[in-house]
Amino acid sequence: MQAMNSLTSKIPELTLLMIWIASFSLGGFFLIVNTFKVRRYEATLLGFGLGLVLQTFFSNWIARIIEVKLAFFLSSIIVLLLGLLVTLFHKNFGQIKKNIYFPVSYWAAFVLITLFFFMIGRGLAIFDDYQNLPMTSFIASGSIPPQFVLNPEFSFDYHYLMLLNAAQWMRVADIFPWTALDLTRAIYFGLTLIYSAFLARRITFSFLAGWLTALFVAFAGGIRWVLLFFPESLINLISDSVKLMGSGLGTAENLKLALISIWAVEGGGPIGFPFAFGNGYHTIAVMEHDGTGLMGTVIALLIILLLQKWKNLYGMITLSMLIAAMALIDEIWFVFFLSATALVLTVKFFHDKERPRKTILLTGLFIILIPAVLSLFQGGVLTGIFDGILLKGMGGSNGVGNQYYSMNFPIRWPPAIISAHLGILYLTRWTHLLAALCEIGPVILMIPLFLLWGWKSFRSKQWIFSILAVATIASLLMIFVEYQGSAGISASKRLTLFATDLLIIFAIPLIWLWLRKRKDATKGIIYGIVLVTMIGGIVNFSIEAISIQEPVLSYFIDPLDARTQEKYWNVLEENAIVFDRDPSRSATVFARASKSKLTWYEYTPEYKELLTNPVPEKLLQQGYEYVYLSKTDWNDLNVESQKRFTDTCVKKIFETSNSTGDFRWLLDITACKK
């Protein structure tokens, strides 16, 4: 009876959730059918993804002027209204009816893939959970564009679009931030594989090639494990020359030892991942459990599938918003794509006699100019750069002001690629080159075939592929450019990942076409290389799948924190500051900022001092009104601090505990004035 009452109480929330999902799904479907030429089997799934992305994009603007949960609902309704208006304007009801089709093979695969990846995500807490959970919680409370939750004096110019989408699921579905993140990542993982299958099927006209592409995209990566088969003398030379960094250095002191060790990563599940099968250059798709997931890949595939497929001006406007949304999730992809598009359209403007110049200019307006302008004001990395330039022009402090991220892009010599595990790999050193080739994997062999495809596409007027080929060349040249800034040198790899990701997506369809007239021996060799490229992904997937049986919240969040969040999430005063020995924990639980850190890794001097002797009066002087304590935190306090927290001025407003004796206290110290 109690379970029935609990289910009944959830009916209003579930109804609102269904309305929200149905609104953006239907709106996206109407836009797809009315404004783009797509295959019938693609329409409903492309509509779902388009609607999901567009309503997230709209909410980034609307939530600045109205209450955040209302903004999330309104954004979905706007997508539906836009789709309905275009349908009514074109009176295209027959086309709508014709395309109401849910192909079982694709929809069933999408649902199952999403479900499996969601279940895996629930058992893992890897890749910056200390950052993604508090930021998702903070965004869900209304911080859009977000400030740095551990020091709101800094703007957080991050590619936060997926975190915003996770915040939407959190508010609309009334779920915890860790559940919302796992669900969001799973949805975009599923869409990535389905859209990759669509793209390959278009290129090859083969249903089978589509699914083989989906499998390859899921598992393709580097072949670091091949180093295990090198002679000891050779591996010693490579190991001595490579300087590990990040979690690579945390795994072992040198590469040789790391290759036979378990990867040192927080939140990695019940069984550790072998370092030899990991990758510090390209995150294998089945391991995309970070703060951006595969949302950028989904948007990229939508752009590739829809560019040049518009039926009318409304299609160009829709694509313009989609490209602008890309700037909020992958600004590197956005810049490369717009730059390459500008170059290709310029060439066509002067040399294409068949296409009217007015049409080319109109394309440039919607594909380049409008997204570029929006990217300067909508939030994210590019807005942060633009604000910094403005601040510098107005005489600000070196153009960075109170921005979390700083960046610079000097020329690098000798050329190198960056691995987050193996460090800087200089391509002029043969030992580094061998390690780099293993990190990147055999997909690098696709470069000539992909560029040739781009050239042929330009001649056949399929210039989307020409744009991607030009952008790939630009990305590959980034081996001569180094990122310097607060995100760390490992962020440099994103400059060349644009090319690598495209090579992975297009590998199977282009190989499929190339192998048609090749001998069986050649086909066998290529099949072997494809399989070798997928081994690392298959191993990692096999290990992470075990985590399904052991769900976790995070490595810094446990069920007691979840209980506290159920009671006090976004309840404290809007500007309340909570003191917690783990600031990411309280920021997640209460959705309230703290003045604790300069970066995710570095405490402020004031906070360091408070940690040594956190007494109520001193905390209150620094602006802290509440204290969040666990049993471990309490035991770490000295006797004097413990005594002060039992004074009559300290009010315990919430307490919860478990059978092991652990507890969580939320203390109000506002009455503890000198």
C-alpha positions as CSV (number, residue, x, y, z in Angstrom):
1,M,0.0,0.0,0.0
2,Q,2.9,2.3,0.9
3,A,4.6,1.6,-2.5
4,M,1.3,2.3,-4.3
5,N,1.0,5.7,-2.5
6,S,4.6,6.5,-3.3
7,L,3.9,5.7,-7.0
8,T,0.7,7.8,-7.0
9,S,2.5,10.8,-5.5
10,K,5.0,10.6,-8.4
11,I,2.3,10.7,-11.1
12,P,2.3,14.6,-11.5
13,E,6.1,14.6,-11.8
14,L,6.1,11.7,-14.3
15,T,3.3,13.5,-16.3
16,L,5.4,16.7,-16.5
17,L,8.4,14.7,-17.5
18,M,6.5,13.0,-20.4
19,I,5.2,16.3,-21.6
20,W,8.7,17.8,-21.6
21,I,10.1,14.8,-23.6
22,A,7.2,14.7,-25.9
23,S,7.3,18.4,-26.6
24,F,11.0,18.6,-27.8
25,S,10.7,15.2,-29.5
26,L,7.7,16.2,-31.6
27,G,9.0,19.7,-32.2
28,G,12.3,18.2,-33.4
29,F,10.5,15.7,-35.6
30,F,8.3,18.4,-37.2
31,L,11.5,20.5,-37.9
32,I,13.3,17.6,-39.4
33,V,10.5,16.5,-41.7
34,N,9.5,20.1,-42.8
35,T,13.0,21.6,-43.3
36,F,15.4,18.8,-44.2
37,K,15.5,16.0,-46.7
38,V,16.1,12.9,-44.7
39,R,15.4,9.2,-45.0
40,R,12.1,7.9,-43.6
41,Y,13.9,5.5,-41.2
42,E,16.0,8.5,-39.9
43,A,13.3,11.0,-39.2
44,T,12.1,10.1,-35.7
45,L,15.5,9.5,-34.2
46,L,17.0,12.6,-35.8
47,G,14.0,14.6,-34.6
48,F,14.5,13.3,-31.0
49,G,18.2,14.3,-31.0
50,L,17.6,17.7,-32.7
51,G,14.8,18.6,-30.3
52,L,16.9,17.6,-27.3
53,V,19.8,19.7,-28.4
54,L,17.7,22.7,-29.4
55,Q,15.7,22.9,-26.2
56,T,19.0,22.7,-24.2
57,F,20.4,25.6,-26.4
58,F,17.2,27.7,-25.8
59,S,17.2,27.0,-22.0
60,N,20.8,28.5,-21.8
61,W,19.2,31.9,-22.9
62,I,15.8,31.7,-21.3
63,A,17.0,30.6,-17.8
64,R,18.8,34.0,-17.5
65,I,15.5,35.9,-17.3
66,I,12.9,33.5,-15.7
67,E,12.9,30.8,-13.0
68,V,15.2,27.9,-14.1
69,K,12.7,25.0,-14.0
70,L,10.1,27.0,-15.8
71,A,12.8,27.9,-18.4
72,F,13.5,24.2,-18.9
73,F,9.8,23.5,-19.7
74,L,9.4,26.6,-21.8
75,S,12.4,25.7,-23.9
76,S,10.9,22.4,-24.8
77,I,7.5,24.0,-25.6
78,I,9.3,26.5,-27.8
79,V,10.8,23.7,-29.9
80,L,7.3,22.2,-30.3
81,L,5.8,25.5,-31.3
82,L,8.5,26.1,-33.9
83,G,7.9,22.7,-35.4
84,L,4.1,23.3,-35.4
85,L,4.4,26.7,-37.0
86,V,6.6,25.4,-39.8
87,T,4.2,22.6,-40.4
88,L,1.2,24.9,-40.5
89,F,3.0,27.4,-42.7
90,H,3.9,24.7,-45.3
91,K,0.7,22.7,-44.8
92,N,2.9,19.6,-45.0
93,F,0.6,17.2,-43.1
94,G,0.9,14.4,-45.6
95,Q,4.7,14.4,-45.2
96,I,4.4,14.4,-41.5
97,K,2.1,11.4,-41.6
98,K,4.4,9.5,-44.0
99,N,7.4,9.9,-41.8
100,I,5.8,8.8,-38.5
101,Y,7.8,5.6,-38.5
102,F,9.8,4.0,-35.7
103,P,12.1,1.4,-37.3
104,V,12.4,-1.3,-34.7
105,S,16.1,-2.1,-35.5
106,Y,17.2,1.4,-34.7
107,W,14.9,2.4,-31.9
108,A,15.3,-0.9,-30.1
109,A,19.1,-0.6,-30.4
110,F,19.0,3.0,-29.2
111,V,16.9,2.1,-26.1
112,L,19.0,-0.9,-25.2
113,I,22.4,0.8,-25.8
114,T,21.2,3.8,-23.7
115,L,20.0,1.5,-20.9
116,F,23.2,-0.5,-20.8
117,F,25.5,2.5,-20.8
118,F,23.3,4.1,-18.1
119,M,23.7,1.0,-15.9
120,I,27.5,1.0,-16.5
121,G,27.6,4.7,-15.6
122,R,25.9,4.1,-12.3
123,G,28.7,1.8,-11.3
124,L,31.5,4.3,-12.2
125,A,32.5,7.7,-10.9
126,I,35.6,8.4,-13.1
127,F,36.7,11.6,-15.0
128,D,36.2,14.7,-12.9
129,D,33.1,13.8,-10.8
130,Y,34.5,16.3,-8.3
131,Q,33.9,19.0,-11.0
132,N,30.9,17.7,-12.9
133,L,28.6,16.9,-9.9
134,P,28.8,20.2,-8.1
135,M,28.6,22.1,-11.4
136,T,25.5,20.2,-12.5
137,S,23.8,20.8,-9.1
138,F,24.8,24.5,-9.2
139,I,23.5,24.9,-12.8
140,A,20.2,23.2,-11.8
141,S,19.7,25.8,-9.1
142,G,19.8,28.6,-11.7
143,S,23.5,29.5,-12.2
144,I,23.3,30.0,-16.0
145,P,25.8,30.8,-17.4
146,P,27.6,29.2,-14.4
147,Q,30.0,30.8,-12.0
148,F,32.8,28.7,-10.5
149,V,30.9,27.0,-7.7
150,L,33.9,26.8,-5.4
151,N,34.7,30.5,-5.8
152,P,31.9,32.5,-7.4
153,E,34.2,35.5,-7.9
154,F,35.3,33.6,-11.0
155,S,33.2,33.1,-14.1
156,F,33.4,29.4,-15.2
157,D,33.9,29.7,-19.0
158,Y,33.5,26.0,-19.6
159,H,31.9,23.9,-22.4
160,Y,28.9,23.2,-20.1
161,L,26.1,22.3,-22.5
162,M,25.9,18.7,-21.4
163,L,26.0,19.7,-17.8
164,L,23.1,22.0,-18.5
165,N,21.2,19.2,-20.2
166,A,21.9,17.0,-17.1
167,A,20.7,19.8,-14.9
168,Q,17.4,19.8,-16.9
169,W,16.9,16.0,-16.4
170,M,17.7,16.6,-12.7
171,R,15.0,19.2,-12.3
172,V,12.3,17.9,-14.6
173,A,12.7,14.2,-13.6
174,D,13.4,15.1,-10.0
175,I,16.5,12.9,-9.8
176,F,20.0,13.3,-8.2
177,P,22.8,15.0,-10.2
178,W,24.8,11.8,-10.4
179,T,21.8,9.9,-11.9
180,A,21.1,12.8,-14.3
181,L,24.7,12.8,-15.5
182,D,24.7,9.1,-16.1
183,L,21.4,9.3,-18.0
184,T,22.5,12.2,-20.1
185,R,25.8,10.5,-21.1
186,A,24.0,7.3,-21.9
187,I,21.5,9.1,-24.2
188,Y,24.2,10.8,-26.2
189,F,26.2,7.6,-26.4
190,G,23.2,5.8,-27.8
191,L,22.5,8.6,-30.3
192,T,26.2,8.7,-31.4
193,L,26.1,5.0,-32.4
194,I,22.8,5.3,-34.2
195,Y,23.7,8.5,-36.1
196,S,27.1,7.0,-37.0
197,A,25.1,4.0,-38.5
198,F,22.9,6.5,-40.4
199,L,25.9,8.3,-41.9
200,A,27.6,5.1,-42.9
201,R,24.4,3.8,-44.5
202,R,24.1,7.0,-46.5
203,I,27.6,6.7,-47.8
204,T,27.7,3.0,-48.5
205,F,24.0,2.2,-49.1
206,S,24.5,-0.7,-46.8
207,F,22.6,-1.5,-43.6
208,L,25.4,-3.8,-42.4
209,A,28.1,-1.2,-43.0
210,G,26.0,1.1,-40.8
211,W,26.0,-1.2,-37.8
212,L,29.7,-2.1,-38.3
213,T,30.4,1.6,-38.1
214,A,28.5,1.9,-34.9
215,L,30.5,-0.9,-33.4
216,F,33.8,0.6,-34.5
217,V,32.9,4.1,-33.2
218,A,32.0,2.5,-29.8
219,F,35.3,0.6,-29.4
220,A,38.0,2.2,-31.6
221,G,41.0,3.6,-29.9
222,G,44.8,3.3,-29.5
223,I,46.9,0.2,-29.3
224,R,49.1,1.0,-26.3
225,W,48.9,-2.7,-25.3
226,V,51.0,-3.5,-28.4
227,L,54.0,-2.2,-26.4
228,L,53.7,-5.3,-24.2
229,F,55.0,-7.3,-27.1
230,F,58.1,-5.1,-27.7
231,P,61.5,-6.6,-26.7
232,E,62.6,-5.6,-23.2
233,S,65.6,-3.6,-24.5
234,L,63.2,-1.5,-26.7
235,I,60.6,-1.0,-24.1
236,N,63.3,0.2,-21.7
237,L,64.5,2.8,-24.2
238,I,60.9,4.1,-24.7
239,S,60.2,4.0,-21.0
240,D,63.3,6.0,-20.2
241,S,62.5,8.7,-22.7
242,V,58.8,9.1,-21.9
243,K,57.8,11.3,-18.9
244,L,54.5,10.2,-17.5
245,M,52.0,12.8,-16.3
246,G,48.6,12.9,-14.6
247,S,47.1,9.6,-13.8
248,G,49.9,7.9,-15.8
249,L,52.4,9.2,-13.2
250,G,50.0,8.2,-10.5
251,T,49.9,4.6,-11.8
252,A,53.7,4.1,-11.8
253,E,57.0,5.9,-11.9
254,N,57.7,4.9,-15.5
255,L,56.0,3.5,-18.6
256,K,57.4,0.0,-18.2
257,L,55.9,-0.5,-14.8
258,A,52.7,1.3,-15.7
259,L,52.1,-1.2,-18.6
260,I,51.8,-4.0,-16.1
261,S,49.8,-2.0,-13.5
262,I,46.2,-1.1,-12.9
263,W,45.4,2.4,-14.0
264,A,45.3,4.8,-11.0
265,V,42.0,6.6,-11.5
266,E,39.4,7.6,-8.9
267,G,35.9,6.0,-9.1
268,G,37.0,3.2,-11.4
269,G,34.6,0.5,-10.3
270,P,35.1,-2.9,-8.5
271,I,37.8,-4.1,-10.9
272,G,40.6,-1.8,-12.1
273,F,41.3,-1.0,-15.7
274,P,44.7,-2.2,-17.0
275,F,46.8,0.8,-17.9
276,A,48.1,-1.0,-21.0
277,F,44.6,-1.0,-22.6
278,G,43.9,2.6,-21.7
279,N,44.4,5.7,-23.8
280,G,45.6,9.2,-22.8
281,Y,45.1,10.7,-26.2
282,H,41.7,9.6,-27.4
283,T,38.9,8.6,-24.9
284,I,37.3,5.5,-26.3
285,A,33.6,6.1,-26.8
286,V,32.6,3.3,-24.3
287,M,34.7,5.2,-21.7
288,E,33.1,8.6,-22.2
289,H,32.0,9.3,-18.7
290,D,33.2,12.9,-18.4
291,G,31.6,16.3,-18.3
292,T,31.0,16.5,-22.1
293,G,30.3,12.9,-22.9
294,L,29.4,12.4,-26.6
295,M,27.1,15.4,-26.9
296,G,29.5,17.2,-29.1
297,T,29.8,14.1,-31.4
298,V,25.9,13.9,-31.6
299,I,25.8,17.6,-32.6
300,A,28.6,17.1,-35.1
301,L,26.8,14.1,-36.7
302,L,23.6,16.1,-36.9
303,I,25.4,18.9,-38.7
304,I,27.0,16.4,-41.1
305,L,23.8,14.6,-41.8
306,L,21.7,17.8,-42.3
307,L,24.1,20.3,-44.0
308,Q,23.1,20.7,-47.7
309,K,19.9,18.8,-46.9
310,W,17.8,21.9,-46.1
311,K,14.6,22.4,-48.0
312,N,14.1,26.0,-47.2
313,L,15.3,29.0,-45.1
314,Y,13.9,27.4,-41.9
315,G,16.3,24.5,-42.4
316,M,19.2,27.0,-42.6
317,I,18.0,28.8,-39.4
318,T,17.7,25.4,-37.6
319,L,21.2,24.4,-38.6
320,S,22.5,27.8,-37.6
321,M,21.2,27.2,-34.0
322,L,22.7,23.7,-34.0
323,I,26.1,25.0,-35.0
324,A,25.9,27.7,-32.3
325,A,25.1,25.0,-29.8
326,M,28.3,23.3,-30.8
327,A,30.3,26.3,-29.4
328,L,28.9,25.5,-25.9
329,I,30.1,21.8,-26.0
330,D,33.2,21.7,-28.3
331,E,34.6,25.1,-29.1
332,I,37.5,23.5,-30.9
333,W,35.2,21.6,-33.3
334,F,33.2,24.9,-33.8
335,V,36.3,27.0,-34.7
336,F,37.8,24.4,-37.1
337,F,34.4,23.8,-38.8
338,L,33.6,27.5,-39.2
339,S,37.1,28.3,-40.5
340,A,37.0,25.4,-43.0
341,T,33.5,26.4,-44.1
342,A,34.6,30.0,-44.7
343,L,37.5,28.8,-46.9
344,V,35.4,26.3,-48.9
345,L,32.6,28.9,-49.5
346,T,35.2,31.5,-50.5
347,V,36.5,29.1,-53.1
348,K,33.0,28.3,-54.3
349,F,32.1,32.1,-54.4
350,F,34.9,32.8,-57.0
351,H,35.0,29.5,-58.9
352,D,31.5,28.0,-58.8
353,K,29.7,29.4,-61.9
354,E,26.6,27.3,-61.4
355,R,25.6,28.3,-57.9
356,P,24.4,32.0,-57.6
357,R,26.6,34.1,-55.4
358,K,23.6,35.2,-53.4
359,T,23.0,31.6,-52.3
360,I,26.6,31.2,-51.2
361,L,26.5,34.5,-49.2
362,L,23.2,33.4,-47.6
363,T,24.8,30.1,-46.6
364,G,27.7,31.9,-45.1
365,L,25.4,34.2,-43.1
366,F,23.6,31.2,-41.5
367,I,26.4,28.7,-41.2
368,I,29.2,31.0,-40.2
369,L,28.3,34.6,-39.2
370,I,25.2,34.0,-37.0
371,P,26.7,31.1,-35.0
372,A,29.9,33.1,-34.6
373,V,28.1,36.1,-33.2
374,L,26.0,34.0,-30.9
375,S,29.1,32.2,-29.6
376,L,30.5,35.5,-28.3
377,F,27.6,36.1,-25.9
378,Q,25.9,32.8,-25.0
379,G,28.5,31.6,-22.4
380,G,31.2,29.0,-22.5
381,V,34.9,29.2,-23.6
382,L,34.5,31.5,-26.6
383,T,32.4,34.0,-24.6
384,G,35.1,33.9,-22.0
385,I,37.8,34.6,-24.5
386,F,35.7,37.5,-26.0
387,D,35.1,38.9,-22.6
388,G,38.8,38.7,-21.8
389,I,39.6,40.6,-25.0
390,L,37.1,43.3,-24.2
391,L,38.5,43.6,-20.7
392,K,42.0,43.9,-22.0
393,G,40.8,46.6,-24.4
394,M,39.3,48.5,-21.5
395,G,42.5,48.3,-19.5
396,G,41.6,45.3,-17.4
397,S,44.1,43.0,-15.7
398,N,45.8,41.4,-18.7
399,G,42.5,40.6,-20.2
400,V,41.6,37.8,-17.8
401,G,39.8,39.6,-15.0
402,N,38.0,37.1,-12.7
403,Q,37.9,34.2,-15.2
404,Y,38.7,30.7,-14.1
405,Y,40.3,29.7,-17.4
406,S,43.3,31.3,-19.0
407,M,44.9,30.3,-22.3
408,N,47.6,31.0,-24.8
409,F,48.6,29.2,-28.0
410,P,52.3,29.5,-28.8
411,I,54.0,27.7,-31.7
412,R,55.7,24.5,-30.7
413,W,58.9,23.0,-32.0
414,P,59.6,20.2,-32.3
415,P,56.0,19.0,-33.2
416,A,54.3,16.8,-30.7
417,I,51.1,15.2,-29.6
418,I,50.0,15.2,-26.0
419,S,48.8,12.2,-24.0
420,A,47.2,12.8,-20.7
421,H,49.1,9.7,-19.5
422,L,52.4,9.6,-21.4
423,G,52.9,13.4,-21.5
424,I,54.5,15.3,-24.4
425,L,55.5,13.0,-27.2
426,Y,57.8,14.7,-29.6
427,L,57.5,13.3,-33.1
428,T,61.1,14.0,-34.0
429,R,62.3,11.4,-31.4
430,W,61.8,7.9,-32.6
431,T,61.0,6.5,-29.2
432,H,58.3,9.1,-28.7
433,L,57.0,8.6,-32.2
434,L,56.5,4.9,-31.5
435,A,54.7,5.6,-28.3
436,A,52.6,8.3,-30.1
437,L,51.6,5.9,-32.9
438,C,50.4,3.4,-30.3
439,E,48.4,6.1,-28.5
440,I,46.7,7.3,-31.6
441,G,46.2,3.8,-33.1
442,P,45.9,2.5,-36.7
443,V,43.1,5.0,-37.4
444,I,45.9,7.4,-38.4
445,L,46.3,5.3,-41.6
446,M,42.9,6.7,-42.7
447,I,44.3,10.2,-43.3
448,P,45.1,9.8,-47.1
449,L,41.8,8.1,-47.8
450,F,39.7,10.7,-45.9
451,L,41.4,13.6,-47.6
452,L,41.0,12.0,-51.0
453,W,37.3,11.5,-50.2
454,G,37.1,15.2,-49.3
455,W,38.6,16.2,-52.6
456,K,36.3,14.0,-54.6
457,S,33.3,15.3,-52.6
458,F,34.2,18.9,-53.5
459,R,34.2,18.0,-57.2
460,S,30.8,16.3,-56.8
461,K,29.4,19.3,-54.9
462,Q,29.0,17.4,-51.6
463,W,31.0,20.1,-49.9
464,I,30.2,19.1,-46.3
465,F,32.9,16.4,-46.7
466,S,35.3,18.9,-48.3
467,I,34.8,21.2,-45.2
468,L,35.6,18.3,-42.9
469,A,38.7,17.4,-44.9
470,V,40.0,21.0,-44.8
471,A,39.3,21.2,-41.1
472,T,41.1,17.9,-40.6
473,I,44.2,19.3,-42.2
474,A,44.1,22.3,-39.9
475,S,43.6,20.0,-36.9
476,L,46.6,17.8,-37.9
477,L,48.8,20.9,-38.2
478,M,48.1,21.6,-34.5
479,I,51.0,19.3,-33.7
480,F,53.0,22.6,-34.1
481,V,50.8,24.5,-31.6
482,E,50.7,24.2,-27.8
483,Y,48.0,25.1,-25.4
484,Q,49.1,26.9,-22.3
485,G,46.6,27.8,-19.6
486,S,44.9,26.8,-16.4
487,A,43.3,23.7,-17.9
488,G,46.8,22.1,-18.1
489,I,48.9,21.0,-21.0
490,S,46.9,17.8,-21.5
491,A,44.1,20.1,-23.0
492,S,46.4,20.5,-26.0
493,K,45.3,17.1,-27.3
494,R,41.9,18.5,-28.1
495,L,43.4,20.5,-30.9
496,T,44.3,17.3,-32.9
497,L,41.4,15.2,-31.6
498,F,39.1,16.9,-34.1
499,A,40.9,15.0,-36.9
500,T,41.1,11.7,-35.0
501,D,37.4,11.6,-34.1
502,L,36.4,12.2,-37.7
503,L,38.8,9.5,-38.9
504,I,37.1,7.0,-36.5
505,I,33.6,8.0,-37.7
506,F,34.4,7.7,-41.4
507,A,36.8,4.8,-41.2
508,I,34.4,1.9,-41.8
509,P,32.3,3.5,-44.6
510,L,35.3,4.6,-46.5
511,I,37.1,1.3,-46.1
512,W,33.9,-0.4,-47.2
513,L,33.9,1.5,-50.4
514,W,37.7,1.1,-50.9
515,L,37.7,-2.7,-50.4
516,R,35.0,-3.4,-53.0
517,K,37.5,-4.2,-55.7
518,R,40.4,-5.4,-53.6
519,K,41.7,-8.9,-53.3
520,D,40.8,-11.2,-50.4
521,A,44.3,-11.0,-48.9
522,T,44.0,-7.2,-48.7
523,K,40.6,-7.5,-47.2
524,G,41.9,-9.9,-44.5
525,I,44.7,-7.5,-43.6
526,I,42.3,-4.6,-43.3
527,Y,39.8,-6.6,-41.2
528,G,42.7,-7.5,-38.9
529,I,43.7,-3.9,-38.4
530,V,40.1,-2.9,-37.7
531,L,39.9,-5.6,-35.0
532,V,43.2,-4.6,-33.5
533,T,42.0,-1.0,-33.3
534,M,39.0,-2.1,-31.2
535,I,40.7,-4.4,-28.7
536,G,41.4,-1.7,-26.2
537,G,37.8,-0.6,-26.2
538,I,36.5,-4.1,-25.9
539,V,38.7,-4.8,-22.9
540,N,37.7,-1.6,-21.1
541,F,34.0,-2.2,-21.9
542,S,34.3,-5.8,-20.5
543,I,35.7,-4.4,-17.2
544,E,33.4,-1.5,-16.8
545,A,30.4,-3.7,-17.5
546,I,31.2,-5.5,-14.2
547,S,30.4,-2.3,-12.4
548,I,26.7,-2.7,-13.3
549,Q,26.4,-5.0,-10.2
550,E,27.8,-2.4,-7.8
551,P,26.2,1.0,-8.3
552,V,27.8,4.0,-6.6
553,L,27.0,7.6,-6.1
554,S,30.5,9.0,-6.3
555,Y,33.8,8.6,-4.5
556,F,33.0,11.7,-2.4
557,I,29.3,11.2,-2.1
558,D,27.5,8.4,-0.1
559,P,23.9,7.6,0.8
560,L,24.0,9.9,3.8
561,D,24.8,12.8,1.5
562,A,21.9,11.8,-0.7
563,R,19.6,11.9,2.3
564,T,20.8,15.3,3.1
565,Q,20.3,16.5,-0.5
566,E,16.7,15.2,-0.5
567,K,16.0,17.5,2.4
568,Y,18.1,20.5,1.7
569,W,19.0,20.8,-2.0
570,N,18.6,24.4,-3.0
571,V,16.8,25.2,0.3
572,L,19.3,27.3,2.1
573,E,19.3,31.1,1.5
574,E,20.4,31.9,-2.1
575,N,23.8,33.5,-1.0
576,A,24.4,31.1,1.9
577,I,27.9,29.7,2.2
578,V,28.5,26.2,3.7
579,F,31.8,25.2,5.2
580,D,32.8,21.6,4.3
581,R,36.2,19.9,4.5
582,D,35.3,18.6,1.0
583,P,33.9,21.6,-0.8
584,S,32.8,19.6,-3.9
585,R,30.5,17.6,-1.6
586,S,28.6,20.4,0.0
587,A,28.4,22.2,-3.4
588,T,26.7,19.1,-4.8
589,V,24.4,18.5,-1.9
590,F,23.2,22.0,-1.2
591,A,23.8,23.7,-4.6
592,R,25.5,26.6,-2.8
593,A,28.8,28.2,-3.7
594,S,31.8,28.4,-1.3
595,K,34.9,30.6,-1.2
596,S,37.2,27.6,-0.9
597,K,39.4,27.2,-4.0
598,L,41.3,29.1,-6.7
599,T,41.0,26.1,-9.0
600,W,39.6,22.6,-8.6
601,Y,42.9,21.5,-7.2
602,E,44.2,24.5,-5.1
603,Y,42.6,25.9,-1.9
604,T,42.6,29.6,-1.2
605,P,45.1,30.6,1.6
606,E,42.1,31.7,3.8
607,Y,40.4,28.3,3.4
608,K,43.7,26.5,4.2
609,E,43.9,28.4,7.4
610,L,40.3,27.6,8.3
611,L,40.8,23.9,7.7
612,T,43.5,23.9,10.5
613,N,41.2,25.3,13.1
614,P,37.6,25.7,12.0
615,V,35.8,27.4,14.9
616,P,32.4,29.0,14.5
617,E,33.4,32.6,15.1
618,K,36.3,32.5,12.7
619,L,34.1,30.8,10.0
620,L,31.4,33.4,10.5
621,Q,33.9,36.2,10.0
622,Q,34.8,34.7,6.6
623,G,31.2,34.6,5.6
624,Y,30.3,31.0,6.4
625,E,26.9,30.5,7.9
626,Y,26.6,26.8,7.9
627,V,28.9,23.8,8.5
628,Y,28.5,20.3,7.0
629,L,30.2,17.6,8.9
630,S,30.7,13.8,8.7
631,K,31.9,11.5,11.4
632,T,35.4,11.6,9.8
633,D,35.3,15.4,9.7
634,W,34.3,15.5,13.4
635,N,37.1,13.1,14.4
636,D,39.6,15.2,12.5
637,L,38.8,18.3,14.6
638,N,40.9,19.0,17.7
639,V,39.3,18.9,21.1
640,E,38.9,22.7,21.2
641,S,37.1,22.9,17.9
642,Q,34.8,20.0,18.8
643,K,33.9,21.9,22.1
644,R,33.2,25.1,20.2
645,F,30.8,23.3,17.8
646,T,28.8,22.1,20.8
647,D,28.2,25.7,22.1
648,T,24.7,26.9,22.5
649,C,25.1,29.3,19.6
650,V,25.5,26.3,17.2
651,K,22.1,24.9,16.0
652,K,22.0,21.5,14.5
653,I,19.3,21.8,11.9
654,F,19.7,18.4,10.3
655,E,21.1,15.1,11.3
656,T,21.2,11.7,9.7
657,S,23.2,8.5,10.4
658,N,23.6,4.9,9.4
659,S,24.2,1.6,11.1
660,T,28.0,1.9,11.0
661,G,27.9,5.1,13.2
662,D,28.7,7.5,10.3
663,F,26.6,10.6,10.3
664,R,26.0,14.0,8.6
665,W,25.3,17.1,10.5
666,L,24.2,20.5,9.1
667,L,25.0,23.2,11.6
668,D,23.8,26.7,11.6
669,I,26.4,29.0,13.2
670,T,24.8,32.4,12.5
671,A,24.2,33.1,16.2
672,C,27.9,32.6,17.0
673,K,29.0,36.2,16.9
674,K,31.7,37.6,19.1
